[in-house]
């Protein structure tokens, strides 16, 4: 059975059907799409904060990722111009 689409007799499924590793992979994919230019270390810090359940740190890490991504995007756009 494909872990991303558990069989339930319909197209309905929930996040609880997925393993932690699959959920982490999905989160990484979303973060890379939302924040271009982020690095593996950024994602690892975010995942560690999530595992610890420290929502304040999660917010802080994501804000840092957003700032880094914005700087990366500005630099990339200035090269193209």
Phi, psi and omega in degrees: 000137177286122185294336180284337180226078180297147179279127178227004183090352177209183180276004182277136174205165180232165179298334179293345177282347187258150178284163179300319182296323178291318178297319178296319179298318179295319179297317178299315179300318179294318180295319179295321178290320183283324185235079179299144178093357179287159183247165181304320180298324178297314181294319179297321177296319179295314180297321178296318178296320178295316180298324180283346181073022181269091185294328176297316178292322177302313180298317179297314180296316180296322177297320177296320178296317180298317179296314179299319180294318179297319177296317179297316181296317177299317179296318179295319179291326180290332177288323182287333185287000000 
